[in-house]
Amino acid sequence: MSNATQAIIFGGAGFIGTHLATCLVASQRYKRVVSVDIGQPRANVAGVEYLHHDVRQTIDSGISDGSPTDIFNLAAIHVTPGHPDGDYYYTNVLGAVNVCRFANAIGCSNIVFTSSISIYGPSEAALDEEATPAPVSAYGRSKLAAEKIHLLWQSEALDRRLTIVRPAVIYGLHERGNFTRLSRLLKRNSFVYPGRTDTIKSCGYVKDLVSSMMHMSNQHDGVSIYNFSFERRYTISEICAAFSCVAAYRKPRLTIPIWFMNLAVLPFEALHSAGLKTGINRDRVRKLWFSTNILPKRLVESGFKFSYDLESSLVEWKRESALRDFD
């Protein structure tokens, strides 16, 4: 990292931001750690200063105390499907512009930006960082555009350093996302495989993700772009088996043909059109059916050592949870 004594996290109140803030405070590297977000923190981290601001609006340089600063830009609309296409561009692209303008205004020379493997699109073939981006969603396209904005910022001065991480599905305490929903379905014995059991779902534990961000931002001058996921690409059946082992859930057995699942969700789409949001639609079914097969090639080549595998991380997540098996 740089010689910064201040860290500013845009999007610091969210799932990954909360874990990142915890790590930055624990490192004792920074005299000041600031979270800038529009939402309430998933968990309040002692030692973090929480500020309310929307990155879609111009960012006041007064947020900085004037000391050398590392910026972590995590701010994004990321739930997909779930928003009109324009919302992804409005937040993810305009947010990138405003964060980079803020970095210019305060003289910051180091940014870590969280992109997404959605920039690649779904693929049965394994994709490393050399793969040509082919996003198929507004979210993926907006994230790719945001990468270009950060790269433009970096190119404007020789001393600037930019780290771009493209995370796969990330899980852990406070997630409230894909893995949390899967755990709830498994606990109720209501999960069925959508068409197949061998779909590859590259994933990674949030604490390893944060560690990788620290590791990779120390490895280079200039630009570093890397994928983040476990080196092993787990299938959906292996993920379900790991949950079942750790939490003593019954393993799912039923596989329903994809055509039937697409047919079954039509009434829920009709309800959505009538104004009742259910979160069940063909786009979400397709996400379950298609593989996301990602290789963290550059991360592994850099010498990064994962502290967890799938099962050990689920054990820790369950142990840290207070209300349910996997909070």
Buried (B, 14 or more C-beta within 10 A) or exposed (E): BBEBBBBBBBBBBBBBBBBBBBBBBEEEBBEBBBBBBBEEBBBEBEEBBBBEBBBBEEBEBEBBBEEBBBBBBBBBBBEBBBBEBEBBBBBBBBBBBBBBBBBBBBEBBBBBBBBBBBBBBBBEEBBBBEBEBBBEBBBBBBBBBBBEBBBEBBEEEEEBBBBBBBBBBBBBBBBEBBBBEBBBBBBEEEBEBBBBBEBBBBBBBBBBBBBBBBBBBEBEEEBBBBBBBBBEBBBBBBBBBBBBBBBEBEEBEEEEEBEEBBEEBEEBBEEBEEEEEEEBBBEBBBBBBBBBBBBBBBBBEBEBEBEBBBBBBBBBBBEEBEEEBBB
